[in-house]
Amino acid sequence: MTFLSAPQVDDEVQAMYDGDVAQMGFVMNLSGVWAHLPDAHHRVMDQLDAAAAEAGLSFVERGILVLATASTIGDSYCSLAWGRKVTDKAGADVARAVLAGDDGPLDDRQRALATWARKVAGASGRTAAGDVEALRAAGFDDAQVVAVTVFVAQRMAFSTVNAALGAAPDQELGETVDPAVRATVTWGRPVASG
C-alpha cells in the first residue's frame, strides 16, 4: 500500500515488521516505505525519542504534539495511529478534541504544546516571541522549547516521507481506532481497503 515495490526482507527488515506486530498487531503500510532504508528509519525514531526526552515529554504529551502536527499538515496516517495511542492512554475525547483543534480538555502544559505544534506545522515563519513565552509560562525552559520544536519538525519530516511515497493508513488501523476519532480525520489519504 505504497507507491514503492515490496522491499527485500532481511533480518533488519524482519525486525522492523516484528516490531510493528508487537506494537500494533500488524505490519504497517508505512514500514513498506521505511524498510527500503531501515537505518534512516532508526535514525529518525532515535531523534524523535531524544527530542522527547530532552523536552521532558510524557507519552500523552508526545501524542498531543503528534496529533496537533498531523492534523495541521493533513496527515491522516499519523492522526489515526496516534489517535489510537492517545485514546488508549487519555481517552477518545482528548484525541478527538486535539485533532479537531479544540484544546478544552487539555491542561495548561498540554494546551501550550498543542498550540505551539500547530504554529510550527502551519506557519513556522510567522511565530513570535510571545508564542515561545507561552511555552515558558507552561514550564518549559529554552532547551526544552528547542527540543519540542525539533520533535515537531521531525514528525513533519516523517509524515512527509510517508505521504509522498503513498503510504495509506492501514485497514487494520482504521478498524481499531475509536469511531469518533476516525470520523474526525477527514484529511489526507483514505484508509486502505483490502
C-alpha positions in Angstrom: 0.0 0.0 0.0 2.7 2.4 -1.1 4.0 3.7 -4.4 7.1 1.5 -4.0 7.8 -2.1 -4.7 8.0 -4.5 -1.8 11.4 -4.3 -0.1 13.7 -7.3 0.1 13.2 -8.8 3.6 16.4 -9.4 5.5 17.0 -9.6 9.3 16.8 -5.9 9.8 13.6 -5.5 7.8 12.0 -8.5 9.5 12.9 -7.0 12.9 11.0 -3.8 11.8 8.0 -5.9 10.8 8.1 -7.9 14.0 8.2 -4.6 15.9 5.1 -3.4 14.1 3.3 -6.7 15.0 4.4 -6.4 18.7 3.2 -2.8 19.0 0.3 -2.5 16.6 -0.8 -6.1 15.9 0.0 -5.9 12.1 2.7 -4.8 9.7 2.1 -1.2 8.9 2.0 0.1 5.4 4.5 2.8 6.2 7.0 0.1 7.0 6.9 -0.8 3.3 8.5 2.7 2.7 11.0 2.7 5.6 12.1 -0.9 5.1 13.9 0.3 2.0 16.2 2.3 4.3 15.9 0.8 7.8 18.9 2.8 9.1 17.1 6.0 8.1 14.0 4.9 10.0 16.1 4.1 13.1 17.8 7.5 13.0 14.5 9.3 12.7 13.0 7.4 15.5 16.1 7.9 17.7 16.0 11.6 17.0 12.3 11.8 18.0 13.0 9.8 21.2 15.9 12.0 22.1 13.9 15.2 21.5 11.0 13.9 23.5 13.4 13.0 26.4 15.2 16.4 26.2 11.8 18.1 26.4 10.6 16.0 29.3 7.5 14.9 27.5 5.2 12.3 28.8 3.7 9.7 26.4 0.4 11.7 26.2 2.2 15.0 25.7 4.2 13.4 22.8 0.9 12.2 21.4 -0.7 15.6 21.7 2.2 17.1 19.7 1.8 14.4 17.0 -1.9 14.9 16.7 -1.7 18.7 16.6 1.1 18.4 14.0 -0.6 15.7 11.9 -4.0 17.4 11.8 -2.4 20.7 10.8 -0.4 19.3 7.9 -3.3 16.9 6.8 -1.6 13.6 7.7 -4.3 11.0 8.1 -1.9 8.2 8.9 -0.3 9.7 12.0 -3.6 11.2 13.0 -5.2 7.8 13.2 -2.1 5.9 14.6 -1.6 8.4 17.4 -5.3 8.9 17.8 -5.4 5.2 18.7 -2.5 5.6 21.1 -3.8 8.8 22.8 -7.2 7.2 23.1 -5.6 4.2 24.9 -3.8 6.5 27.4 -6.0 9.6 27.8 -9.4 8.7 26.2 -11.0 9.3 22.9 -12.4 12.7 23.9 -8.8 14.0 24.3 -7.7 12.5 21.0 -10.7 13.8 19.1 -10.5 17.2 20.6 -6.8 17.7 19.7 -7.4 16.5 16.1 -10.4 18.9 15.9 -8.3 21.8 17.2 -10.3 22.0 20.5 -7.9 22.1 23.4 -10.6 22.4 26.0 -9.9 19.0 27.6 -6.2 19.7 27.9 -4.3 21.1 30.9 -2.2 24.3 30.5 1.0 22.5 29.6 -0.7 20.2 27.0 -2.5 23.3 25.6 0.8 25.1 25.2 2.3 22.1 23.4 -0.7 21.7 21.0 -0.8 25.4 20.2 3.0 25.5 19.5 2.8 22.4 17.3 0.1 24.0 15.2 2.0 27.2 14.8 5.3 25.4 13.8 3.5 23.0 11.4 1.2 25.6 10.0 3.4 28.7 9.6 6.8 28.4 11.3 7.9 31.7 9.7 5.1 33.6 11.5 5.9 32.5 15.1 6.6 35.3 17.5 8.4 35.8 20.8 5.1 35.7 22.6 4.5 32.2 21.3 7.7 31.0 22.9 6.8 32.9 26.1 3.6 30.8 26.2 5.7 27.6 26.4 7.9 29.2 29.1 4.8 30.1 31.1 3.8 26.4 30.9 7.1 25.4 32.5 9.4 24.8 29.5 12.9 26.2 29.6 14.6 27.3 26.4 16.4 24.0 25.8 13.1 22.2 26.1 11.5 24.7 23.7 14.2 23.8 21.2 13.6 20.1 21.8 9.8 20.4 21.4 10.4 22.3 18.1 12.8 19.6 16.9 10.3 17.0 17.7 7.5 18.7 15.7 9.9 19.3 12.7 11.0 15.6 12.8 7.4 14.5 12.9 6.6 16.6 9.9 9.6 15.1 8.0 8.4 11.6 8.9 4.9 12.3 7.8 6.1 13.9 4.5 8.1 10.8 3.5 5.1 8.6 4.3 2.6 10.7 2.4 4.8 11.5 -0.6 5.5 7.8 -1.2 1.9 6.8 -0.9 1.7 5.1 2.5 -2.0 4.8 3.2 -3.4 4.3 6.7 -3.7 0.6 7.3 -7.1 -1.1 7.1 -6.4 -2.8 10.4 -5.6 0.6 12.0 -8.8 2.1 10.7 -10.8 -0.8 12.2 -9.2 -0.4 15.6 -9.4 3.4 16.0 -12.3 4.7 18.1 -15.1 5.6 15.7 -15.4 9.2 16.9 -11.7 9.7 16.4 -11.8 8.1 13.0 -14.7 10.3 11.9 -12.8 13.4 12.9 -9.9 12.6 10.5 -11.3 13.9 7.2 -7.9 14.8 5.6 -5.1 13.0 3.9 -5.1 9.6 2.3 -8.1 7.4 3.0 -7.7 4.2 5.0 -6.6 1.4 2.8 -9.1 -1.3 1.8 -8.4 -4.9 1.3 
